[in-house]
Amino acid sequence: MIKKIFKFIGFVLLVFFVASMITQFKSEEQIMEPIAVIKITGPIFSSDDVLKELSEISKNKNVKGLIVRLDSPGGAVAPSQEIYTELKKVSAKIPVLASMGTVAASGAYYIAMGATHIMANEGTITGSIGVIMESVGINRVAEKLLIENRTIKSGKYKDVGNPLRDMNDEERVYLQTFTDDMYDQFTEAVAVGRKLPLEQVRELAQGKIYTGRQALKVGLIDEIGNLNDALIKIKQLAKLPDDAKVHWPKEESPFDKFMNGDVDSLLSEIMSHSLFFMQGLVPQWRVR
């Protein structure tokens, strides 16, 4: 029995050793093609992986142009901002094209503001420039269940949004001011990115969604086109020949991430989807 236990421990250690070696090799891998493609899909709750990719691309002299393929409904404010800020740094060095798929709204549209050129399909859902905070109040239910809320806090705003009590008018004003500041940051980024007057952007915003065709008419994107059109366009912007090669991101399953030793990314992905479904229970700000 003891021998079997030691064999099992040895096998586990071997798996993690191989995974760490694969991860080390992967981190040293260089993109040799002149066009790089990164993908941002699903709800945005973490920016870590994308920031790593953008950092590698920014330092890589082989890369002459970048396509950011967006297929996301948006997500949390901070990670969307982080990716947008880093994308702006990359676009100061090389042409960056944001290619929108089925949906590129809210935080995904925020990210696109860091690109030098934006393309979408006619039926792409985009826009949704706005910020939202959602929470629920369950104090009435708690009262019926004879549950008593006991809170000890250091300041009057420390438990703002507590679902076990009513929100007062002063707290609503406080949270509205907080949300308005985030909204101002979003609209200012759009005004700079699209070279539009701020008042015009605010009129287009208000949480409205647009098809790709509508977005083109109001100046929220530059051109109608699919991913293949984006590949042609980025080569033109980067002044590369038509046969310039493209580096496509490797698609990784959760099992691949575990085997590659990328446990942090896997846990972040699991937590992201958990938070997405729990968003009504915990107050949080999302660009939408």
Phi and psi in degrees as GROMACS dihedral restraints (atoms count N, CA, C in turn):
[ dihedral_restraints ]
;  ai    aj    ak    al  type     phi  dphi    fc
    3     4     5     6     1   -65.0    20    10
    4     5     6     7     1   -38.1    20    10
    6     7     8     9     1   -61.8    20    10
    7     8     9    10     1   -39.8    20    10
    9    10    11    12     1   -64.8    20    10
   10    11    12    13     1   -39.1    20    10
   12    13    14    15     1   -64.0    20    10
   13    14    15    16     1   -44.2    20    10
   15    16    17    18     1   -65.6    20    10
   16    17    18    19     1   -37.1    20    10
   18    19    20    21     1   -63.5    20    10
   19    20    21    22     1   -41.9    20    10
   21    22    23    24     1   -64.6    20    10
   22    23    24    25     1   -44.7    20    10
   24    25    26    27     1   -61.2    20    10
   25    26    27    28     1   -41.3    20    10
   27    28    29    30     1   -62.7    20    10
   28    29    30    31     1   -40.1    20    10
   30    31    32    33     1   -64.6    20    10
   31    32    33    34     1   -42.6    20    10
   33    34    35    36     1   -62.4    20    10
   34    35    36    37     1   -43.6    20    10
   36    37    38    39     1   -63.2    20    10
   37    38    39    40     1   -37.8    20    10
   39    40    41    42     1   -64.7    20    10
   40    41    42    43     1   -42.6    20    10
   42    43    44    45     1   -60.4    20    10
   43    44    45    46     1   -45.3    20    10
   45    46    47    48     1   -69.7    20    10
   46    47    48    49     1   -31.3    20    10
   48    49    50    51     1   -65.7    20    10
   49    50    51    52     1   -46.4    20    10
   51    52    53    54     1   -63.2    20    10
   52    53    54    55     1   -41.1    20    10
   54    55    56    57     1   -62.2    20    10
   55    56    57    58     1   -41.1    20    10
   57    58    59    60     1   -66.8    20    10
   58    59    60    61     1   -36.4    20    10
   60    61    62    63     1   -66.6    20    10
   61    62    63    64     1   -40.3    20    10
   63    64    65    66     1   -63.8    20    10
   64    65    66    67     1   -43.0    20    10
   66    67    68    69     1   -61.8    20    10
   67    68    69    70     1   -42.0    20    10
   69    70    71    72     1   -63.9    20    10
   70    71    72    73     1   -43.0    20    10
   72    73    74    75     1   -62.9    20    10
   73    74    75    76     1   -40.7    20    10
   75    76    77    78     1   -64.2    20    10
   76    77    78    79     1   -38.8    20    10
   78    79    80    81     1   -67.3    20    10
   79    80    81    82     1   -26.2    20    10
   81    82    83    84     1   -90.3    20    10
   82    83    84    85     1    -6.7    20    10
   84    85    86    87     1   -66.3    20    10
   85    86    87    88     1   134.6    20    10
   87    88    89    90     1  -108.7    20    10
   88    89    90    91     1   140.3    20    10
   90    91    92    93     1   -79.2    20    10
   91    92    93    94     1   119.4    20    10
   93    94    95    96     1   -98.3    20    10
   94    95    96    97     1   -20.7    20    10
   96    97    98    99     1   -76.5    20    10
   97    98    99   100     1   149.9    20    10
   99   100   101   102     1   -74.4    20    10
  100   101   102   103     1   -19.3    20    10
  102   103   104   105     1  -114.2    20    10
  103   104   105   106     1   127.7    20    10
  105   106   107   108     1  -112.5    20    10
  106   107   108   109     1   146.9    20    10
  108   109   110   111     1  -125.5    20    10
  109   110   111   112     1   130.1    20    10
  111   112   113   114     1  -122.6    20    10
  112   113   114   115     1   152.3    20    10
  114   115   116   117     1  -118.8    20    10
  115   116   117   118     1   137.7    20    10
  117   118   119   120     1  -123.7    20    10
  118   119   120   121     1   108.5    20    10
  120   121   122   123     1  -128.2    20    10
  121   122   123   124     1   152.8    20    10
  123   124   125   126     1    75.8    20    10
  124   125   126   127     1   179.5    20    10
  126   127   128   129     1   -59.2    20    10
  127   128   129   130     1   139.4    20    10
  129   130   131   132     1   -97.6    20    10
  130   131   132   133     1   104.8    20    10
  132   133   134   135     1  -123.3    20    10
  133   134   135   136     1    -8.5    20    10
  135   136   137   138     1  -144.0    20    10
  136   137   138   139     1   144.0    20    10
  138   139   140   141     1  -113.1    20    10
  139   140   141   142     1    -2.8    20    10
  141   142   143   144     1   -55.0    20    10
  142   143   144   145     1   -52.7    20    10
  144   145   146   147     1   -62.9    20    10
  145   146   147   148     1   -43.6    20    10
  147   148   149   150     1   -66.3    20    10
  148   149   150   151     1   -40.3    20    10
  150   151   152   153     1   -62.0    20    10
  151   152   153   154     1   -38.0    20    10
  153   154   155   156     1   -63.6    20    10
  154   155   156   157     1   -45.1    20    10
  156   157   158   159     1   -61.4    20    10
  157   158   159   160     1   -45.4    20    10
  159   160   161   162     1   -65.0    20    10
  160   161   162   163     1   -36.6    20    10
  162   163   164   165     1   -64.9    20    10
  163   164   165   166     1   -43.2    20    10
  165   166   167   168     1   -64.5    20    10
  166   167   168   169     1   -40.8    20    10
  168   169   170   171     1   -67.1    20    10
  169   170   171   172     1   -40.7    20    10
  171   172   173   174     1   -62.1    20    10
  172   173   174   175     1   -34.2    20    10
  174   175   176   177     1   -86.2    20    10
  175   176   177   178     1   -14.5    20    10
  177   178   179   180     1   -86.4    20    10
  178   179   180   181     1   114.1    20    10
  180   181   182   183     1   -73.5    20    10
  181   182   183   184     1   -13.5    20    10
  183   184   185   186     1   -72.7    20    10
  184   185   186   187     1   -28.7    20    10
  186   187   188   189     1   -82.2    20    10
  187   188   189   190     1   124.5    20    10
  189   190   191   192     1  -110.5    20    10
  190   191   192   193     1   -11.6    20    10
  192   193   194   195     1  -159.3    20    10
  193   194   195   196     1   150.4    20    10
  195   196   197   198     1  -132.8    20    10
  196   197   198   199     1   136.1    20    10
  198   199   200   201     1  -111.7    20    10
  199   200   201   202     1   127.5    20    10
  201   202   203   204     1  -105.5    20    10
  202   203   204   205     1   108.8    20    10
  204   205   206   207     1   -87.0    20    10
  205   206   207   208     1   115.3    20    10
  207   208   209   210     1  -107.0    20    10
  208   209   210   211     1   125.3    20    10
  210   211   212   213     1  -144.9    20    10
  211   212   213   214     1    74.8    20    10
  213   214   215   216     1  -148.6    20    10
  214   215   216   217     1   143.5    20    10
  216   217   218   219     1   -83.6    20    10
  217   218   219   220     1    -1.8    20    10
  219   220   221   222     1   110.4    20    10
  220   221   222   223     1  -160.8    20    10
  222   223   224   225     1   168.9    20    10
  223   224   225   226     1  -140.6    20    10
  225   226   227   228     1   -72.9    20    10
  226   227   228   229     1   155.0    20    10
  228   229   230   231     1   -68.6    20    10
  229   230   231   232     1   -54.6    20    10
  231   232   233   234     1   -59.0    20    10
  232   233   234   235     1   -49.9    20    10
  234   235   236   237     1   -63.8    20    10
  235   236   237   238     1   -34.1    20    10
  237   238   239   240     1   -63.5    20    10
  238   239   240   241     1   -42.4    20    10
  240   241   242   243     1   -64.8    20    10
  241   242   243   244     1   -41.8    20    10
  243   244   245   246     1   -60.7    20    10
  244   245   246   247     1   -44.6    20    10
  246   247   248   249     1   -67.3    20    10
  247   248   249   250     1   -42.1    20    10
  249   250   251   252     1   -57.7    20    10
  250   251   252   253     1   -46.7    20    10
  252   253   254   255     1   -62.8    20    10
  253   254   255   256     1   -43.8    20    10
  255   256   257   258     1   -68.7    20    10
  256   257   258   259     1   -35.3    20    10
  258   259   260   261     1   -65.7    20    10
  259   260   261   262     1   -35.7    20    10
  261   262   263   264     1   -61.7    20    10
  262   263   264   265     1   -38.8    20    10
  264   265   266   267     1   -64.0    20    10
  265   266   267   268     1   -40.7    20    10
  267   268   269   270     1   -67.3    20    10
  268   269   270   271     1   -42.2    20    10
  270   271   272   273     1   -68.2    20    10
  271   272   273   274     1   -15.4    20    10
  273   274   275   276     1   -76.6    20    10
  274   275   276   277     1   -15.9    20    10
  276   277   278   279     1  -104.1    20    10
  277   278   279   280     1   -42.6    20    10
  279   280   281   282     1  -137.4    20    10
  280   281   282   283     1   159.6    20    10
  282   283   284   285     1   -63.8    20    10
  283   284   285   286     1   136.1    20    10
  285   286   287   288     1  -125.6    20    10
  286   287   288   289     1   126.8    20    10
  288   289   290   291     1  -115.8    20    10
  289   290   291   292     1   126.4    20    10
  291   292   293   294     1   -92.3    20    10
  292   293   294   295     1   118.2    20    10
  294   295   296   297     1  -108.1    20    10
  295   296   297   298     1   118.2    20    10
  297   298   299   300     1   -95.1    20    10
  298   299   300   301     1   133.2    20    10
  300   301   302   303     1   -94.7    20    10
  301   302   303   304     1  -126.8    20    10
  303   304   305   306     1   -63.3    20    10
  304   305   306   307     1   -47.2    20    10
  306   307   308   309     1  -144.1    20    10
  307   308   309   310     1   136.1    20    10
  309   310   311   312     1  -144.5    20    10
  310   311   312   313     1    75.7    20    10
  312   313   314   315     1  -118.5    20    10
  313   314   315   316     1   166.6    20    10
  315   316   317   318     1    54.2    20    10
  316   317   318   319     1  -118.5    20    10
  318   319   320   321     1   -59.8    20    10
  319   320   321   322     1   -32.4    20    10
  321   322   323   324     1   -68.2    20    10
  322   323   324   325     1   -36.8    20    10
  324   325   326   327     1   -69.5    20    10
  325   326   327   328     1   -37.2    20    10
  327   328   329   330     1   -54.9    20    10
  328   329   330   331     1   -47.5    20    10
  330   331   332   333     1   -60.4    20    10
  331   332   333   334     1   -40.5    20    10
  333   334   335   336     1   -60.9    20    10
  334   335   336   337     1   -22.0    20    10
  336   337   338   339     1   -65.8    20    10
  337   338   339   340     1   -15.4    20    10
  339   340   341   342     1   -85.2    20    10
  340   341   342   343     1    -6.0    20    10
  342   343   344   345     1   -87.3    20    10
  343   344   345   346     1   161.9    20    10
  345   346   347   348     1   -88.9    20    10
  346   347   348   349     1   -16.6    20    10
  348   349   350   351     1  -153.0    20    10
  349   350   351   352     1   140.5    20    10
  351   352   353   354     1  -125.3    20    10
  352   353   354   355     1   128.5    20    10
  354   355   356   357     1  -123.6    20    10
  355   356   357   358     1   145.1    20    10
  357   358   359   360     1  -144.8    20    10
  358   359   360   361     1   158.2    20    10
  360   361   362   363     1   -76.4    20    10
  361   362   363   364     1   161.2    20    10
  363   364   365   366     1   -59.1    20    10
  364   365   366   367     1   -34.7    20    10
  366   367   368   369     1   -98.0    20    10
  367   368   369   370     1     7.2    20    10
  369   370   371   372     1   -61.5    20    10
  370   371   372   373     1   139.3    20    10
  372   373   374   375     1   -94.0    20    10
  373   374   375   376     1   119.0    20    10
  375   376   377   378     1  -140.4    20    10
  376   377   378   379     1  -170.9    20    10
  378   379   380   381     1    83.9    20    10
  379   380   381   382     1  -124.3    20    10
  381   382   383   384     1    54.7    20    10
  382   383   384   385     1    49.1    20    10
  384   385   386   387     1   -80.8    20    10
  385   386   387   388     1   106.3    20    10
  387   388   389   390     1   177.6    20    10
  388   389   390   391     1   172.2    20    10
  390   391   392   393     1  -129.8    20    10
  391   392   393   394     1   139.3    20    10
  393   394   395   396     1  -136.1    20    10
  394   395   396   397     1   141.8    20    10
  396   397   398   399     1  -121.6    20    10
  397   398   399   400     1   130.6    20    10
  399   400   401   402     1  -127.6    20    10
  400   401   402   403     1   139.1    20    10
  402   403   404   405     1  -152.4    20    10
  403   404   405   406     1   165.7    20    10
  405   406   407   408     1  -122.4    20    10
  406   407   408   409     1   153.7    20    10
  408   409   410   411     1  -110.0    20    10
  409   410   411   412     1   122.3    20    10
  411   412   413   414     1  -117.1    20    10
  412   413   414   415     1    20.0    20    10
  414   415   416   417     1   -65.3    20    10
  415   416   417   418     1   -33.5    20    10
  417   418   419   420     1   -65.1    20    10
  418   419   420   421     1   -41.3    20    10
  420   421   422   423     1   -65.7    20    10
  421   422   423   424     1   -42.0    20    10
  423   424   425   426     1   -60.4    20    10
  424   425   426   427     1   -39.3    20    10
  426   427   428   429     1   -64.0    20    10
  427   428   429   430     1   -41.6    20    10
  429   430   431   432     1   -65.0    20    10
  430   431   432   433     1   -30.7    20    10
  432   433   434   435     1   -88.9    20    10
  433   434   435   436     1     4.9    20    10
  435   436   437   438     1    61.7    20    10
  436   437   438   439     1    35.6    20    10
  438   439   440   441     1   -93.7    20    10
  439   440   441   442     1   126.0    20    10
  441   442   443   444     1   -98.8    20    10
  442   443   444   445     1   130.9    20    10
  444   445   446   447     1   -87.7    20    10
  445   446   447   448     1   119.2    20    10
  447   448   449   450     1  -119.3    20    10
  448   449   450   451     1   113.4    20    10
  450   451   452   453     1  -127.6    20    10
  451   452   453   454     1   128.2    20    10
  453   454   455   456     1  -114.5    20    10
  454   455   456   457     1   120.8    20    10
  456   457   458   459     1  -136.6    20    10
  457   458   459   460     1   161.0    20    10
  459   460   461   462     1   -93.2    20    10
  460   461   462   463     1   -14.4    20    10
  462   463   464   465     1  -151.6    20    10
  463   464   465   466     1   158.3    20    10
  465   466   467   468     1   -67.5    20    10
  466   467   468   469     1   -20.2    20    10
  468   469   470   471     1   -99.2    20    10
  469   470   471   472     1     1.2    20    10
  471   472   473   474     1   -62.9    20    10
  472   473   474   475     1   -30.7    20    10
  474   475   476   477     1  -112.6    20    10
  475   476   477   478     1    29.9    20    10
  477   478   479   480     1   -59.4    20    10
  478   479   480   481     1   135.2    20    10
  480   481   482   483     1    87.1    20    10
  481   482   483   484     1     5.8    20    10
  483   484   485   486     1   -55.6    20    10
  484   485   486   487     1   119.9    20    10
  486   487   488   489     1   -71.3    20    10
  487   488   489   490     1    -9.8    20    10
  489   490   491   492     1   -94.4    20    10
  490   491   492   493     1     9.3    20    10
  492   493   494   495     1  -150.9    20    10
  493   494   495   496     1   163.7    20    10
  495   496   497   498     1   -70.9    20    10
  496   497   498   499     1   150.0    20    10
  498   499   500   501     1   -90.7    20    10
  499   500   501   502     1   129.7    20    10
  501   502   503   504     1   -87.9    20    10
  502   503   504   505     1   169.7    20    10
  504   505   506   507     1   -61.9    20    10
  505   506   507   508     1   -38.2    20    10
  507   508   509   510     1   -63.7    20    10
  508   509   510   511     1   -38.7    20    10
  510   511   512   513     1   -69.5    20    10
  511   512   513   514     1   -36.5    20    10
  513   514   515   516     1   -63.3    20    10
  514   515   516   517     1   -42.0    20    10
  516   517   518   519     1   -63.1    20    10
  517   518   519   520     1   -43.7    20    10
  519   520   521   522     1   -59.2    20    10
  520   521   522   523     1   -48.8    20    10
  522   523   524   525     1   -68.5    20    10
  523   524   525   526     1   -34.2    20    10
  525   526   527   528     1   -65.7    20    10
  526   527   528   529     1   -40.9    20    10
  528   529   530   531     1   -63.1    20    10
  529   530   531   532     1   -41.9    20    10
  531   532   533   534     1   -61.1    20    10
  532   533   534   535     1   -45.9    20    10
  534   535   536   537     1   -66.6    20    10
  535   536   537   538     1   -40.0    20    10
  537   538   539   540     1   -62.0    20    10
  538   539   540   541     1   -36.3    20    10
  540   541   542   543     1   -65.4    20    10
  541   542   543   544     1   -41.0    20    10
  543   544   545   546     1   -63.6    20    10
  544   545   546   547     1   -40.0    20    10
  546   547   548   549     1   -62.8    20    10
  547   548   549   550     1   -41.4    20    10
  549   550   551   552     1   -61.2    20    10
  550   551   552   553     1   -40.6    20    10
  552   553   554   555     1   -61.9    20    10
  553   554   555   556     1   -42.3    20    10
  555   556   557   558     1   -63.8    20    10
  556   557   558   559     1   -51.5    20    10
  558   559   560   561     1   -65.9    20    10
  559   560   561   562     1   -33.3    20    10
  561   562   563   564     1   -66.4    20    10
  562   563   564   565     1   -38.2    20    10
  564   565   566   567     1   -64.9    20    10
  565   566   567   568     1   -38.8    20    10
  567   568   569   570     1   -67.9    20    10
  568   569   570   571     1   -41.8    20    10
  570   571   572   573     1   -60.0    20    10
  571   572   573   574     1   -41.8    20    10
  573   574   575   576     1   -70.7    20    10
  574   575   576   577     1   -47.3    20    10
  576   577   578   579     1   -64.3    20    10
  577   578   579   580     1   -37.3    20    10
  579   580   581   582     1  -100.2    20    10
  580   581   582   583     1    -0.5    20    10
  582   583   584   585     1    55.1    20    10
  583   584   585   586     1    49.6    20    10
  585   586   587   588     1  -120.6    20    10
  586   587   588   589     1   151.3    20    10
  588   589   590   591     1   -60.4    20    10
  589   590   591   592     1   142.8    20    10
  591   592   593   594     1   -59.3    20    10
  592   593   594   595     1   -40.2    20    10
  594   595   596   597     1   -63.7    20    10
  595   596   597   598     1   -36.3    20    10
  597   598   599   600     1   -66.6    20    10
  598   599   600   601     1   -39.7    20    10
  600   601   602   603     1   -63.8    20    10
  601   602   603   604     1   -42.7    20    10
  603   604   605   606     1   -63.6    20    10
  604   605   606   607     1   -33.2    20    10
  606   607   608   609     1   -68.7    20    10
  607   608   609   610     1   -37.4    20    10
  609   610   611   612     1   -76.4    20    10
  610   611   612   613     1   -21.2    20    10
  612   613   614   615     1   -78.5    20    10
  613   614   615   616     1  -116.4    20    10
  615   616   617   618     1    57.7    20    10
  616   617   618   619     1    24.3    20    10
  618   619   620   621     1    79.7    20    10
  619   620   621   622     1     5.6    20    10
  621   622   623   624     1   -68.7    20    10
  622   623   624   625     1   142.3    20    10
  624   625   626   627     1  -104.1    20    10
  625   626   627   628     1   154.3    20    10
  627   628   629   630     1  -135.5    20    10
  628   629   630   631     1   149.4    20    10
  630   631   632   633     1   -76.4    20    10
  631   632   633   634     1   165.6    20    10
  633   634   635   636     1   -58.0    20    10
  634   635   636   637     1   -39.8    20    10
  636   637   638   639     1   -65.7    20    10
  637   638   639   640     1   -41.8    20    10
  639   640   641   642     1   -65.9    20    10
  640   641   642   643     1   -40.5    20    10
  642   643   644   645     1   -62.4    20    10
  643   644   645   646     1   -36.1    20    10
  645   646   647   648     1   -65.6    20    10
  646   647   648   649     1   -41.4    20    10
  648   649   650   651     1   -63.6    20    10
  649   650   651   652     1   -34.9    20    10
  651   652   653   654     1   -96.5    20    10
  652   653   654   655     1     2.0    20    10
  654   655   656   657     1    88.6    20    10
  655   656   657   658     1    16.1    20    10
  657   658   659   660     1   -84.2    20    10
  658   659   660   661     1   -17.4    20    10
  660   661   662   663     1  -134.5    20    10
  661   662   663   664     1   172.0    20    10
  663   664   665   666     1  -100.0    20    10
  664   665   666   667     1   -29.5    20    10
  666   667   668   669     1  -161.2    20    10
  667   668   669   670     1   149.9    20    10
  669   670   671   672     1   -90.4    20    10
  670   671   672   673     1   131.9    20    10
  672   673   674   675     1   175.0    20    10
  673   674   675   676     1   155.5    20    10
  675   676   677   678     1   -93.6    20    10
  676   677   678   679     1  -170.0    20    10
  678   679   680   681     1   -64.0    20    10
  679   680   681   682     1   -38.8    20    10
  681   682   683   684     1   -63.8    20    10
  682   683   684   685     1   -39.8    20    10
  684   685   686   687     1   -63.4    20    10
  685   686   687   688     1   -36.6    20    10
  687   688   689   690     1   -64.7    20    10
  688   689   690   691     1   -37.5    20    10
  690   691   692   693     1   -63.4    20    10
  691   692   693   694     1   -40.2    20    10
  693   694   695   696     1   -66.4    20    10
  694   695   696   697     1   -43.3    20    10
  696   697   698   699     1   -66.3    20    10
  697   698   699   700     1   -42.3    20    10
  699   700   701   702     1   -65.8    20    10
  700   701   702   703     1   -32.5    20    10
  702   703   704   705     1   -67.8    20    10
  703   704   705   706     1   -35.9    20    10
  705   706   707   708     1   -66.9    20    10
  706   707   708   709     1   -45.0    20    10
  708   709   710   711     1   -65.1    20    10
  709   710   711   712     1   -34.9    20    10
  711   712   713   714     1   -88.2    20    10
  712   713   714   715     1    -0.4    20    10
  714   715   716   717     1    56.9    20    10
  715   716   717   718     1    49.0    20    10
  717   718   719   720     1  -111.6    20    10
  718   719   720   721     1   156.1    20    10
  720   721   722   723     1   -68.5    20    10
  721   722   723   724     1   161.6    20    10
  723   724   725   726     1   -61.8    20    10
  724   725   726   727     1   -27.6    20    10
  726   727   728   729     1   -93.7    20    10
  727   728   729   730     1    14.7    20    10
  729   730   731   732     1   -60.0    20    10
  730   731   732   733     1   135.7    20    10
  732   733   734   735     1   -78.5    20    10
  733   734   735   736     1   156.0    20    10
  735   736   737   738     1  -121.5    20    10
  736   737   738   739     1   135.0    20    10
  738   739   740   741     1   -95.6    20    10
  739   740   741   742     1   113.4    20    10
  741   742   743   744     1   -95.5    20    10
  742   743   744   745     1   142.4    20    10
  744   745   746   747     1   -68.5    20    10
  745   746   747   748     1   144.9    20    10
  747   748   749   750     1   -77.3    20    10
  748   749   750   751     1   129.0    20    10
  750   751   752   753     1   -79.2    20    10
  751   752   753   754     1   123.6    20    10
  753   754   755   756     1  -115.4    20    10
  754   755   756   757     1   130.6    20    10
  756   757   758   759     1   -84.2    20    10
  757   758   759   760     1   164.9    20    10
  759   760   761   762     1   -53.9    20    10
  760   761   762   763     1   -35.7    20    10
  762   763   764   765     1   -65.5    20    10
  763   764   765   766     1   -42.1    20    10
  765   766   767   768     1   -59.8    20    10
  766   767   768   769     1   -43.6    20    10
  768   769   770   771     1   -62.5    20    10
  769   770   771   772     1   -38.6    20    10
  771   772   773   774     1   -67.5    20    10
  772   773   774   775     1   -45.2    20    10
  774   775   776   777     1   -67.8    20    10
  775   776   777   778     1   -28.9    20    10
  777   778   779   780     1   -83.4    20    10
  778   779   780   781     1     2.4    20    10
  780   781   782   783     1    80.1    20    10
  781   782   783   784     1     8.9    20    10
  783   784   785   786     1   -89.2    20    10
  784   785   786   787     1    59.7    20    10
  786   787   788   789     1   -68.2    20    10
  787   788   789   790     1   -37.4    20    10
  789   790   791   792     1   -59.9    20    10
  790   791   792   793     1   -43.9    20    10
  792   793   794   795     1   -64.6    20    10
  793   794   795   796     1   -40.4    20    10
  795   796   797   798     1   -64.2    20    10
  796   797   798   799     1   -45.7    20    10
  798   799   800   801     1   -64.0    20    10
  799   800   801   802     1   -38.0    20    10
  801   802   803   804     1   -63.4    20    10
  802   803   804   805     1   -39.5    20    10
  804   805   806   807     1   -66.0    20    10
  805   806   807   808     1   -42.8    20    10
  807   808   809   810     1   -62.8    20    10
  808   809   810   811     1   -45.2    20    10
  810   811   812   813     1   -65.4    20    10
  811   812   813   814     1   -35.6    20    10
  813   814   815   816     1   -59.8    20    10
  814   815   816   817     1   -46.8    20    10
  816   817   818   819     1   -70.5    20    10
  817   818   819   820     1   -32.4    20    10
  819   820   821   822     1   -65.1    20    10
  820   821   822   823     1   -44.4    20    10
  822   823   824   825     1   -65.2    20    10
  823   824   825   826     1   -33.6    20    10
  825   826   827   828     1   -60.3    20    10
  826   827   828   829     1   -38.4    20    10
  828   829   830   831     1   -85.6    20    10
  829   830   831   832     1   -17.4    20    10
  831   832   833   834     1   -98.8    20    10
  832   833   834   835     1     5.7    20    10
  834   835   836   837     1   -60.6    20    10
  835   836   837   838     1   -25.0    20    10
  837   838   839   840     1   -75.8    20    10
  838   839   840   841     1   -16.8    20    10
  840   841   842   843     1   -92.7    20    10
  841   842   843   844     1   -26.5    20    10
  843   844   845   846     1  -119.1    20    10
  844   845   846   847     1   123.4    20    10
  846   847   848   849     1   -59.5    20    10
  847   848   849   850     1   128.8    20    10
  849   850   851   852     1  -156.5    20    10
  850   851   852   853     1   156.2    20    10
  852   853   854   855     1  -103.4    20    10
  853   854   855   856     1   132.6    20    10
  855   856   857   858     1  -131.4    20    10
  856   857   858   859     1   144.9    20    10
  858   859   860   861     1   -80.3    20    10
  859   860   861   862     1   125.1    20    10
